Amino acid sequence: MAVDVIVGLQRGDEGKGRFVDMLAKDYDIVARFNGGNNAGHTVVLASGDVLKLHLVPSGIAHSGKVNIIGNGTLVNPIKLIEEIETIESKDIKVTTDNLKISSGAHLILPHHIFDDQIREAGKGRQGSTKSGIAQVAASKSMRTGLRMEAITGDREVLRNHIREALVAQKADRKMAGIEDIDEGKVADDYVKSVEQLKPFVIDTVYYLNQELRKDKPARVLAEGAQAFLLDIDHGMYPYTTSTTTTSGGVATGLGIPPAFVGKVFGVAKAVQSHVGGGPFVTEVTDENELAMLHGDMTTVDAEYGTTTGRKRRLGHLDLPQIRRAQMINGVDGLLLSKLDWVPRYGDYASVCVAYKHNGKIVDIAPDSAQELEKCEPVYKKLPTWKENIQSVREYGKLPKRAQDYIEFIEEQVGTPVVVIGVGPQPEQMIIKSIDQL
């Protein structure tokens, strides 16, 4: 079982990238299995520079690691090229040795992005990132899309596919008030730009399976994008993304047998956040309390969406929702971020331990946005602490109340907290259970 998995247990933005960055040194391959450039991971480099990633796995910050964009990922090649340029501007080389892109990953094409803009300009808008994610996923299901292999084939086939789709869409763009374009030029520019990605495109399914079947198998860390509540099947539908965000997506998103999956680590944030629409049972709406929670919005860990740049909604820790995420993902250990933010709640932090739902008390979240909207939180108040814990590196040196807070969570969800984030920098981590890693 050589493939371990990191998934988000909440609404995204839990800090998955930093935990992947922390663990990557112990793995040979880091692989993305879902999502697209609508998701973002932020990694703080040893130099202090901030690296914002959207498609490239977080292992790229480590030399000697192979990073794979799997077949379950939806790839905007133009954005990927820009991302590679950004990575290289941080003195990190991106080569065919450390980045490989699945030939089976679906391409986000110009008309997908325009279709997203058209929808968001009308009554059916969903508050998307306008990245064309839902549209390419629809094309994939309708079997009318193109995969990364298209950029290694006949250029004219790719060019004509794009141009014809843009021409057919022209009237809809006009009605949505989108500025007129030269369809042929857009197609030409796209085809010309993606040429530089050709060397990176391989059959990653074959590559991974060969590496996993060696006498000394490669160790693989599967990096999930987004999080549980955004899962297309198990999240707060319809306020979800269009791919599978749970550990179950690893097998299909990378093309490996489920038997290869080992440990599943679930990332949760002590101060829960969300970008976009959808029910948020434990949301904080008081402006004064929100201002205290957000604090200084210029810091590296300020609550802005990595992709959208939107200010995140914040709320109290929601354990019924985490219990459901654990149940479906099969979580072996929790990675908890932003423990240092808990005192921002004041003298006491409210933790949701159950819901009132249809007149009953339930300890696990229901399975849809429709039902979540009927829920009210049942809170337990826990005392916070005054000490600044950002310099603490050993669990036993945390304030007693901080330890009590962690142990309360473990007792409530029945899963050990393995690693604790106490600040935004790479070294601001406490490994609580080394034997669980």
N, C-alpha and C positions, 0 to 999 in steps of 0.2 A: 504494500500500500504506500506508494511513493509520491502520491499527489495530495498535499494538504491544501486547505481552502480557507480563504478569508472572505466573509460576506458581511454586509451591513444588516443590522437587526432592526433598524428603525426606519427613517425616512430619507436616508442619504446624508452625506456630509458628516459622517461619524468620525472620520479620521482614518479611513482604511489605508490611504496612501502612506501615511507615516508608519503604520504598523507593518505594512509590506516592506517599506524601506528598512525598518528595524530587523525584520526576519530574513531578508533577502540573502544576507551573507551566508546563511546555512543551507541555501538551495542552489541548484545549478541552473534552473529555468524558472522564470516568472511569466505566467501566461494570463492574458485577458480572455474571458470566455463569453462575455455578453456586453450589451450596451453599445453606445457610439460616442461621438464627440459631444453629445448632450450631457455626459457625465464628466466630472472632473475630480482629480486627486491632487492634493497639494503636498509637496515634499520640501522640507527645509534642508538644504544641503549643508555639509560640514562647514562650508565657507560662510554660512549664514544666508546665502542667496536662497530665494524662494523659486521653486520649479513647479509650475502648474501644468499638469498632464491631463490629457483628455482621451487619448487612444493608446499611447505607448505605455506599457506596464511600468510600475514604479521601480522595478529592478534596474532600469536603465541607468540609475545613478550609481550603480555598483559595477566596477570593472570585472570582466570575466564571467558575467551572467548573460545567458541567452534570454531574450524577451520575445514572447510570441503574441501576436494578435490573432486570436483563434477564429475559426469559421463561424462561431456564434456572434461575432462582433459585426456591427454595421459601420462601414468605413467610408468616411468622406476623405478622399485622397488629397484634395486641396488643403483641407485643414491639417491632415497628417503631415504633409510637406512643410507647412508653416510650423507645426509642432517640432519636427525634426530640426528645423533651423533654430528654433528657440533653445532646444536642448544643446545643440552644438555651440550656441552663443555662451553657454555656461561651461565651456571647455570640456564637454562630454562628447566623445566621438560616437557617431551612430553609423554602424557598418552592417554588412550582411552577416557578420559573425555574431553580432549582439542584438539584431532585430530581424525577425522573420514574420511575414504576413501570410495568412492562409489564403490560398487561391480560391477557397470556398466561401470567404467572407463576402457579404453582399455590399455592392457599391451604392453609396448615396450619390445620386446624379443631380444635375442642376434642376430638372423639373420636379424632383422630390422636394427640394427646398422651396421652390416657388409654390408648389401645392400646399405646403405647410403655411406659407405666408398668406395664401388665398383663404385657407380655412380660418386662420387667426384674425383675418380682417372681416369675417362674417359672423353670423349668429352662432355658428357651431364651434367657435373658438374654445380652446381648452387650456390656454395659458402655457403653451409649449415653448420650448427654446427656439422654435423655428429652424430646427436643424434637419428637418426632413426624416426624422426617425420613424414616426408612425407610417409615413408614406412609403418608405423603402421596405418596411416590414409588411405592409399591405402588398406591395409588388412581389415580395418574396413568397407570400402565401398564394398570390394569384399566378405565380410562376411566370411573371412578365419582367422580372428584374434581371440585372446582370451582376456577376460576381467578379472578384478581383482578377480572376483568370482572363477577363475580357481585356484588361490592359496589356496582357502579354500576347494577345492574338492580333487579328486583322484590325488595323486602326480605323478603316472605313466602316466596319461593322459597328464599332463603338460610336464613331462620329455620327453616323446616320441614325442610330437608335436615339441618341440625345437630341439631335436636330428635329427629328420627326415628333418626338414627344413634346418638345417645346413649341413647335408650330401648332400641334393639336390643342395645346393649352392656352394659346394666345388670347382667345376671347375671355377666358376666365381671369387671366391676369389683368386685362383691361378693366373688367367689371370691378375687380378688387382695388383698382387705382394704382397698380404696380406699373412703374415706368417701362415703356416699350424697350425691347432689346433686339439685337441682331442675332437670331437663333443660330445661324451658321457660325458666326464668330464665337459665340459662347461655346458651341460644340468644339470648334477648332482649338480654342484656348484650353478647354478641359483636357482634350486628348493630348495636346502638346505638354501640358503640365504634368500629367500622370506618368509620362514616359520614365521619369527619374525613379519611380517606385518599382519598375520592372525587376531589378535584381533582387529585391527583397521578397518577392512573391514565390512561395513554394507550397508543396503539399505538407502543411504542418501536421496534419493528422498522421501521416506516415512517419514523419520525423519524430513526433512525440512518442508514438508507439514503439519505434525502434529504440529510442533512448530509454524507455521504461522497461524494455525487455532485455537489456544488456545484463551481463553477469553481475556487474555493479550498476544497478539502475540509477538513472538521473533522479535527483530529488526536485520535484516540481511544486511551486507555490502558485495556486490558481487564484487570481485577483479578481474579485467581483466588483462590478460597477453598480452604482446606485444602491438600493437596499430593499429589504423585505416588503415594506408597505407599497413599493412601486412595482412589485412583481405582477406581470400580466395575468397570471392565474390565481395567485394567492394574496395579492395586495388589495388596496382600497379601491378596487375597480369602480368607476372608470378613471379615477385620478392616478393612473399608473403609467409606466413606460410600456414599451412594446416588445420587450424581451424578458427572458427568465432571469431573475436576480437571485434566486436561491441556489443552494448547493446542488440541487438536482439538475441545474443547468450545466454543470461542469462536464458531465459525460457527453452530452450532445454538443455543447459549445466548443469543446476541444477535440471530440471524436475519440474518446477513450472509454474503456469498459468501466462501469461503476466500481468494480472490484479493486481498481487502482486507487480509489479515493480513500485517504487516511483520515487525519484529523480535520475537523471543521472548527474554525475560530470565528466567533461572532463579535462584531465590533458594535459597541453601544456608547452613547455620549451621555455623561451625567447631566448635562443641561441639553435637553432634547431640542432639535431644531428642524425646520422644514422650509423649503422654497417652493412656492406654487400653491395651487388650490387643493381642496380636499379637507375632510374633517380632521380636526386636531383636538382630541378629547381633553388633553391636559394643557392646552394653549394658555399662555399668559397674555391677557389683553389690556391690563392696566398700564398706561403709558409710563408712569413713574417706575413701576416695577420692571418694565421692559428696558427702560433707560439704564437702570442699575445692572440688569443682566448683560446688556450689550456692552456697557462700559466704553472704553476708548476704541472707537471704530477704525483707528489708524494702525492698530497692531496686526501682526502677521496672523493671529488666530481670531481676528474679528469675524463676526458671523455674516459674511457675504457669500453668496453662491459662487463657487469656483468658475462655473461656466456662464451663469447668467449675470453675475455681479449684483443680483438683487439682495436686499437686506432680508435675512432669514427670520421667519416666525420662530419664536422660542416658547418653550413650555416646561412643565415638570416631568421628571422621569416617570415613564409609563411601563410598569411591570407586566400588566395583563397583555400588552402588545408584545413585549419581549418574550413572554412565555409562548405565545403562538408562533413567533418567529423561531424560537428554539425547537419547538415541536416539529416544525416542517423542515428546518435545516439540519437537525441532528447535531446541535452544537456541543462540542467537547469542552470548550473553554471560552470565557468572556475576555475581551480586550476592552477596557473601559477608558475612555478619553475624558479630558477636561474635569478631572476631580478638583483641580485648583479653582474652578469656577463656582463650585457649590456654595461657598460662603456669600456669593453675590445675592443669594436668595434672602439673606438676612440672618437672624439668629436661629431660624428653623427653616429646613428645606422640606417641602411637601413632596412625598413620593406616592404615586398612585399605586395602590395594592390590589384594587378590584374596581369593577364597573357596576353601576346600577343600570340594568338593561331590561326593558319591558317589565319593570316591577320586581326584578330579581337581582340578587347580588351574584355576579359571575367573576371568576378569577382569571379568565382567559378571553382575549378580545374576540369579537365576532369576525366574520370573514368578508365583509364588504363595506364600502363607504356608506351604503344605505343603512346598514345596521349600526355602524360606528356613530352616525349622526344622532342615534337614539340613546347613546350612552352618556352617563355622567360619571366623573371620577370619584372614587372613594380614596381619601388621602390618609396617610400616616405621616405625622410630623416628626422629623428627626433633627436633633440639635446639630448645628454646624460648628465651625471652629474659627478662631481668630488668627491662628498662625499662617504664615506664608509657607506653603509646602513645595514651591517650585524647585527648591534646592535639595529636597529629600530624594534619596536613591534607594533606601531600604525600607521595606514595609514596616518593620518594627519601630522605625523612627518617625512614622506618621503620628500626628496627634491621635489620642485615644478615640476622639469622636469621629475622626476620618476613618479609622479602622472599624469602628462600630458601623459606620455608614456602608462600607464595603461588605462587611460580614452580614449585614441585614439583607443586602441585595443577594448575596450568595444563598442565604437561607430561603429567601422568597422564591428564587427561580431554580434552585437546585443544581446550579452549575458553578464551578469555581471561577473566580476572577483571576486570570493568569498574569496579565500585564496591566499597569495603570499609567495613564498619561497625566503628568502633573505640570505641563507647560508645553508650548509649541515647538521647542527646539528638540532635535533628535535625541539628545542625551537626557531630556527631562522625562524619563521613564522609570518605573519601578517594576521589576520582575518579581511577582509575588510567589509564583509556583514554577520554578525552573524545570521541574520534572514533567510539567504538562506541555512544554514546548517541544 
